[in-house]
Amino acid sequence: MVDLTQSPKRDPLRHLKTPWTLVVVIPLIVAVLDPGQVGAVVEFAIRALLGTLPFILFAVLMIAYLKATGAEVMIARAFEGREVPAIVLAALFGGLAPFCSCEVIPFIAGLLALGAPLSAVMAFWLASPLIDPPTLLITAAALGWPFAVGKAVAAVALGLFGGFVVKALVGGGAFTDVLRPRKSSGCCGSGPKLKQGRPHWAFWSEAPRRAVFREQMLENLAFLLKWLAFAYVLEALLVTYVPAEVIAGVVGGEGPLPVVIAALVGMPAYLNSYVAPPLLAGLTEQGMSAGAAMSFMIAGAVSSVPAMAAVWSLVKPRVFATYLGLGVSGAVISGLVFGALV
């Protein structure tokens, strides 16, 4: 008689243990507790996700194409022995890239999946949400060119700071395993395998490469969509129920302490780079120091709750904690330096 007691148990609720469940449940809870706001929450989340969708699709197609052609090997080789220039270029490019803290997630996922060094990825990751050409102009109009230029310099400096700190940590043996494990869509993770060698750019001419392209595209699209949808639902709750004026009003005052408090309060807050400058302009007129305003703006852009939810889905806790610590400490240092200069 066959002993069935040794067979692995299947969790009947496994399909419910997914971010999609929370994406559905949270609006339902809002509908029960506050029916008048459920429309605003759902509309905000959908609009935000649709706004990020082009970035998601581009990143997913890029990853799938590079995997199917075998070109990810070239990317890995391009960074070999060139880590310092890669950190500098990543920080500079991050300061010009027009991505918010959530929009940058698909590109970070792609870089990590393709084997780019964590130090360069961290430099881009920290610098990218802080500044871009439209934000620079909006910040200059609301807070003046010294503040706008100071934020741009702080963005690049934070990227360099984070990149070289991570480089030192990796050199000391940290972060040998960066990415969280993800279940492959193939059986037991056994998708089509390709021979290593020169890239085959016309991948569609070979059936195994077409299979890799399809598998990678669907797997990464599903992964990014579910976590960013969850992140934007959280963002919608913050925007709806925690007004930015209430959060920013806590960080008034002079001296170093308000700069530190501003970073800690700004960390979970959602203030995108287009909303923050006019609001902070009003608060500075009411007595908020320039250093606290800079600290609040940087911390809010780097480590908002929706961005952290997406980051948590990608990397292991040690990397997540490092990203968070670098973002907050960098915001405090930027605020103190800018406040002293001003």
C-alpha positions in Angstrom: 0.0 0.0 0.0 1.4 3.4 -0.9 2.1 5.7 2.0 0.6 9.1 1.2 1.6 10.7 4.4 5.1 11.6 3.0 3.8 13.5 0.1 4.2 17.3 0.3 1.2 19.2 1.5 -0.2 21.8 -0.8 -1.3 25.0 0.8 -4.9 25.6 -0.3 -4.5 29.4 0.3 -1.2 29.8 -1.7 -3.0 31.6 -4.5 -4.2 34.2 -2.0 -0.8 34.9 -0.5 0.1 37.4 -3.2 0.2 41.2 -3.5 -2.8 41.0 -5.8 -4.9 40.0 -2.8 -4.0 43.2 -1.0 -4.5 45.2 -4.2 -8.1 44.0 -4.1 -8.7 43.8 -0.4 -7.5 47.3 0.5 -10.0 49.2 -1.7 -12.7 46.9 -0.4 -11.9 47.9 3.2 -11.9 51.6 2.1 -15.3 51.0 0.5 -16.7 49.6 3.8 -15.1 52.2 6.1 -15.1 55.3 4.0 -17.3 54.8 0.8 -16.8 58.4 -0.3 -13.1 57.9 -0.8 -12.9 54.5 -2.5 -13.2 56.1 -6.0 -10.4 58.5 -5.3 -8.1 55.7 -4.0 -8.8 53.4 -6.9 -8.5 56.1 -9.5 -5.2 57.4 -8.1 -3.7 53.9 -8.0 -4.8 53.1 -11.6 -3.6 56.4 -13.0 -0.2 56.0 -11.2 0.2 52.4 -12.5 -0.8 53.4 -16.1 1.7 56.3 -15.9 4.5 53.8 -15.0 3.3 51.1 -17.5 5.5 52.4 -20.4 8.6 52.1 -18.2 7.6 48.6 -17.1 7.0 47.5 -20.7 10.3 49.0 -21.9 12.2 47.3 -19.0 10.5 44.0 -19.5 11.2 43.9 -23.2 14.8 45.0 -22.6 15.4 42.2 -20.1 13.7 39.6 -22.3 15.6 40.7 -25.4 19.0 40.7 -23.7 18.3 37.2 -22.2 17.1 35.8 -25.5 20.0 37.1 -27.4 22.6 36.2 -24.7 23.7 39.9 -24.5 23.5 40.0 -20.7 27.0 38.4 -20.8 28.3 41.5 -22.6 26.8 43.7 -19.9 28.5 41.7 -17.1 31.8 41.8 -19.0 31.5 45.6 -19.5 31.5 46.2 -15.7 34.5 43.9 -15.0 37.4 46.0 -13.7 35.4 49.2 -14.4 33.4 49.5 -11.2 34.6 53.0 -10.2 33.8 54.6 -13.6 30.5 52.7 -13.5 29.6 54.2 -10.1 30.4 57.7 -11.4 28.4 57.3 -14.6 25.5 55.8 -12.8 25.3 58.7 -10.3 25.6 61.3 -13.1 23.0 59.5 -15.3 20.7 59.0 -12.3 20.7 62.8 -11.8 19.4 63.2 -15.3 17.0 60.3 -15.6 13.3 61.4 -15.4 12.2 58.7 -13.0 10.4 58.9 -9.6 11.2 56.5 -6.8 8.7 53.9 -8.2 9.4 54.4 -11.9 13.0 53.5 -11.4 12.2 50.1 -10.0 11.7 48.3 -13.3 15.2 49.5 -14.5 16.8 48.5 -11.2 15.2 45.0 -11.5 16.6 44.7 -15.0 20.1 45.8 -14.0 20.3 43.5 -11.1 18.9 40.6 -13.1 21.6 41.2 -15.8 24.4 41.0 -13.3 25.4 44.7 -13.0 27.5 45.4 -9.8 25.4 46.4 -6.8 27.5 49.5 -6.2 26.7 51.0 -9.6 23.1 50.0 -9.3 22.9 51.6 -5.9 24.4 54.8 -7.2 21.7 55.0 -9.9 19.0 53.9 -7.5 19.7 56.7 -5.0 20.3 59.5 -7.5 17.6 58.9 -10.0 14.4 59.8 -7.9 15.9 63.1 -6.8 16.2 65.3 -9.8 15.4 65.6 -13.5 15.2 68.6 -15.9 11.5 69.4 -15.2 11.9 69.0 -11.5 15.0 71.3 -11.6 12.9 74.0 -13.2 9.9 73.6 -10.9 12.2 73.6 -7.8 14.0 76.7 -9.1 10.6 78.5 -9.6 9.4 77.7 -6.1 12.5 77.7 -4.0 15.1 79.6 -6.1 18.1 78.5 -8.1 20.4 78.0 -5.2 18.1 75.3 -3.8 17.5 73.7 -7.2 21.2 73.5 -7.9 21.9 72.3 -4.4 19.4 69.5 -4.8 21.0 68.5 -8.1 24.4 68.4 -6.6 23.0 66.5 -3.6 21.5 63.9 -6.0 24.8 63.1 -7.6 26.7 63.2 -4.3 24.2 60.8 -2.7 24.6 58.4 -5.7 28.4 58.6 -5.4 28.2 58.2 -1.6 25.9 55.2 -1.8 27.9 53.6 -4.6 31.3 53.8 -2.9 29.9 52.7 0.5 28.4 49.6 -1.2 31.6 49.0 -3.1 33.5 48.9 0.2 30.9 46.6 1.8 31.1 44.2 -1.1 34.9 44.3 -0.9 34.6 43.2 2.7 32.5 40.2 1.9 29.0 41.6 2.2 26.1 41.1 -0.2 27.3 37.9 -1.8 23.6 37.2 -2.5 21.5 40.2 -3.5 18.2 39.2 -5.1 15.3 37.6 -3.4 14.5 34.1 -4.9 11.7 34.1 -7.4 9.7 31.2 -8.6 10.3 30.6 -12.3 7.4 30.0 -14.6 9.1 26.9 -15.9 8.7 23.5 -14.2 11.0 23.5 -11.1 12.7 26.6 -12.6 13.9 24.6 -15.6 13.3 27.0 -18.6 15.1 26.7 -21.9 18.9 27.0 -21.6 21.0 28.8 -24.1 24.6 28.2 -25.1 27.0 30.9 -23.8 29.0 32.8 -26.4 28.5 35.7 -28.8 25.0 37.3 -28.7 22.6 36.2 -31.3 20.7 39.4 -32.0 18.1 37.9 -34.4 16.8 35.7 -31.6 13.5 35.1 -33.3 15.2 32.8 -35.8 15.7 30.1 -33.2 12.9 28.4 -31.3 14.7 28.0 -27.9 15.6 31.8 -27.9 11.9 32.7 -28.7 10.9 30.5 -25.8 13.4 32.3 -23.5 12.1 35.7 -24.7 8.5 34.7 -24.1 9.2 33.2 -20.6 11.3 36.1 -19.4 8.8 38.7 -20.7 5.8 37.1 -19.0 7.6 36.3 -15.8 9.1 39.8 -15.3 5.9 41.5 -16.4 3.8 39.6 -13.8 6.4 40.2 -11.1 6.7 44.0 -11.7 3.0 44.6 -12.2 1.9 42.9 -9.0 4.4 44.7 -6.8 4.0 48.2 -8.4 0.2 47.8 -8.2 0.5 47.1 -4.5 2.9 50.0 -4.1 0.6 52.5 -5.8 -2.4 51.4 -3.7 -0.3 52.2 -0.6 0.6 55.5 -2.2 -3.1 56.2 -2.8 -3.9 55.6 0.9 -1.1 58.0 1.9 -2.1 60.8 -0.4 -5.8 60.4 0.5 -5.6 60.1 4.3 -2.3 61.8 5.2 -2.2 65.3 3.7 1.3 66.5 2.8 0.8 69.7 4.7 0.3 67.8 8.0 3.4 65.8 7.5 5.6 68.7 6.4 4.2 70.9 9.2 6.0 68.8 11.8 9.5 69.7 10.6 9.6 73.4 11.3 12.3 75.0 13.4 16.0 75.8 13.2 19.2 73.9 14.0 20.4 70.3 13.3 17.5 68.6 15.0 14.8 69.7 12.6 17.0 68.5 9.7 17.2 65.0 11.3 13.4 65.0 12.1 12.7 66.2 8.5 14.5 63.2 7.1 12.7 60.7 9.4 9.3 62.3 8.7 10.0 62.6 5.0 11.2 59.0 4.7 7.7 57.4 4.7 5.9 60.4 3.3 4.8 60.7 -0.3 5.8 64.0 -1.8 6.7 63.8 -5.4 9.2 66.2 -6.9 6.4 68.3 -8.5 4.3 68.7 -5.4 7.1 69.2 -2.8 8.7 72.5 -4.0 5.5 74.7 -3.7 4.6 73.2 -0.4 8.1 73.6 1.0 8.3 77.1 -0.3 5.3 78.0 1.9 6.8 76.2 4.9 10.1 78.0 4.5 8.3 81.3 4.6 6.7 80.2 7.8 10.1 79.4 9.4 11.2 76.1 8.2 15.0 76.1 7.6 16.5 75.5 4.2 18.4 72.6 5.5 15.3 70.9 6.9 13.5 71.5 3.6 16.4 69.8 1.6 16.5 66.9 4.0 12.8 66.4 3.9 12.7 66.5 0.1 15.5 64.1 -0.5 14.3 61.5 2.1 10.8 61.6 0.8 12.0 61.0 -2.8 14.4 58.2 -2.0 12.5 56.2 0.6 8.7 56.8 0.3 6.5 53.9 1.4 5.4 52.9 -2.1 9.0 52.8 -3.3 10.2 50.8 -0.3 7.4 48.2 -0.9 8.7 47.7 -4.4 12.4 47.6 -3.3 11.5 45.0 -0.6 10.1 42.8 -3.3 13.4 42.8 -5.3 16.3 42.5 -2.8 17.1 40.7 0.4 16.7 42.4 3.8 20.3 43.4 4.2 20.4 45.2 0.8 17.0 46.8 1.6 18.3 48.1 5.0 21.5 49.4 3.4 19.4 51.3 0.7 17.2 52.8 3.4 20.1 53.7 5.7 22.0 55.4 2.8 19.0 57.3 1.7 18.2 58.7 5.2 21.8 59.4 6.2 22.4 61.0 2.9 19.3 63.2 3.3 20.5 64.3 6.7 24.0 65.1 5.5 22.7 67.0 2.5 20.4 69.0 4.7 23.1 69.9 7.2 25.6 70.8 4.5 23.1 72.9 2.5 21.9 74.6 5.6 25.4 75.5 6.7 26.2 76.9 3.2 23.0 78.9 3.0 
